[in-house]
Amino acid sequence: MTEVKKDDVVKILHTYPLCRKCDMSDEMKQEAMELCVTAAEKYADNYESVSRMIKETMDKKFGASWHTVVGEGYGFEITYQLKHLLYMYCAGNLAICIWKSA
């Protein structure tokens, strides 16, 4: 029987992206989630840079005007354009919400 180290389990839990709410096409969802994970890994210590990278990339790929909120503890109530919302967790407890409003 193989032994699983506790550190290995923690690493798996902290790197797996978790989608909490999504109102997007599957293709857009995949691209957005990959972008969010990439930004969170690249700027792990600077949430403002994570948010800026996500917003600028989404604006270029899917048109303006996208909005982002990145952080560890927040609540929100937003109005968004249908089929343009993603709320997810990555890197453990880092929440990312992106949406487009007309």
FENGI-V967831 format. One record per residue. RES is the residue in three letters. PSI is psi as a letter, one per 30 degrees, with the letter a starting at -180 (NA if undefined). OMEGA is omega in whole degrees, -180 to 180 (NA if undefined). NEAR is the number of other C-alpha atoms within 10 Angstrom. Layout:
res	psi	omega	near
RES	PSI	OMEGA	NEAR
RES	PSI	OMEGA	NEAR
This chain:
res	psi	omega	near
MET	k	-179	3
THR	k	179	4
GLU	k	177	5
VAL	k	179	8
LYS	k	180	8
LYS	e	179	8
ASP	e	179	8
ASP	e	179	9
VAL	e	180	10
VAL	e	179	11
LYS	e	180	12
ILE	e	-179	11
LEU	e	-175	14
HIS	f	-178	15
THR	f	-177	14
TYR	k	179	13
PRO	k	-178	18
LEU	j	180	16
CYS	j	-179	15
ARG	e	-180	12
LYS	k	180	11
CYS	k	172	17
ASP	i	-178	16
MET	l	171	16
SER	l	-179	11
ASP	e	-179	10
GLU	e	180	8
MET	e	179	18
LYS	e	180	18
GLN	e	-180	12
GLU	e	-179	12
ALA	e	180	20
MET	e	177	21
GLU	e	178	13
LEU	e	-180	18
CYS	e	179	26
VAL	e	179	21
THR	e	-180	16
ALA	e	-180	19
ALA	e	178	24
GLU	e	-177	14
LYS	e	-177	13
TYR	h	-174	14
ALA	f	-175	14
ASP	g	-176	10
ASN	j	-176	13
TYR	e	178	18
GLU	e	178	13
SER	e	176	16
VAL	e	-179	25
SER	e	-179	22
ARG	e	-179	16
MET	e	-179	20
ILE	e	-178	25
LYS	e	-178	22
GLU	e	-180	16
THR	e	179	14
MET	e	177	23
ASP	e	-179	15
LYS	e	-175	11
LYS	e	-171	11
PHE	g	179	12
GLY	l	-178	11
ALA	l	4	14
SER	j	-180	14
TRP	l	179	22
HIS	k	-179	19
THR	k	171	20
VAL	k	-179	19
VAL	k	178	23
GLY	a	-176	16
GLU	f	-179	11
GLY	j	178	8
TYR	l	173	8
GLY	l	-179	4
PHE	l	171	6
GLU	j	-172	5
ILE	l	169	7
THR	k	-176	10
TYR	l	176	16
GLN	k	-179	12
LEU	k	-179	12
LYS	g	-179	14
HIS	h	179	18
LEU	k	173	24
LEU	k	175	21
TYR	j	-173	18
MET	l	173	20
TYR	k	172	23
CYS	l	-179	21
ALA	h	178	18
GLY	c	-173	16
ASN	g	179	13
LEU	j	180	17
ALA	k	178	22
ILE	k	176	25
CYS	k	176	20
ILE	k	179	22
TRP	l	178	24
LYS	k	175	22
SER	k	-176	14
ALA	NA	NA	9
